[in-house]
């Protein structure tokens, strides 16, 4: 039951992009939460590189539901999304 409530809360939160989330928290906080190096975080923030699946999972967990696959890679319908390059 607790997991269901948590998932419902996660589903109702406004989704932001990975870059927006990094800007909001700052590079140092994102590094602290995820363990991903600062150079990679900077590239994701400036949209010059997309994270690997393993890193995307770290972002989703570290964001407590603020991020999901679409907020990291863009909607499936947008094949040429600027979010994931």
N, C-alpha and C positions, 0 to 999 in steps of 0.2 A: 504493500500500500504506500509506503514512504517513497519508493522509487517512482510510483505512478504520479504522486503529488509533485515530486521533484521534476519529472518530465513535463508535466503540465505547466509548471512555473517556467521551465526553460522554453517551452513552446510559445508562451505569451510575452516573453521579453522581446524588445525591439532588436532586430538583427543589425549589426554593423559590419563593415568589411574588416578584414584583417589589418589593413593599413590604418584604418580609423582607430581600431582597438589599440594598436601599437602607439599611435600618436597620443591617444588618450592616457595611456599608462606611462609612457616613456620607455625608452630602450632598456634602461637599467632594471626596471620592474619586470619587464617581459623576460629578460635574461634570467632574473632571479626565479620567476615562476616556472619557466620552461626548461632552463638549462641549455638553450640554444645559443650559440655564440652571437656576439653583438654585431659582427659583420653581416651575418645572415639576416638578423633582425632588421638591420638598416636596409638591406636589399628588398625585403618584403614590404617595408614601410614605403619605399619609393617605387614599388611595383616594377623593379628591374628583374626580379626573379620570383618564382612561385615555390612554396615549400614542398618537400617530399611528403608522401602519405604519412610516414611515421611522425614527422614534425607537425603536420596538420592535426594529427590526433593529439599531440601535446598541447597545441593551441586550444583545441576544443575543450579539453579537460581543464586547462589552466584558466579558461575564460568563464567557467561556471555557467555555461550555456549561452553566453553572449555570442559566441561564434558557432557556426556549423559549416558543413561542406560548401554550401552555396556562398556563405560570407567569405570563405577563403578562396574558392575557385570560380565563383560566379554561377549563375543559373545554367543548367544544361542546355537550355534553348539558345543561350548566347555563346555560341561556339568561339567567337572572336572577342570574348570579354576582355577588357583591359585589366581585370582583377588577376586572372591567371594568364600568364604569357608563355 
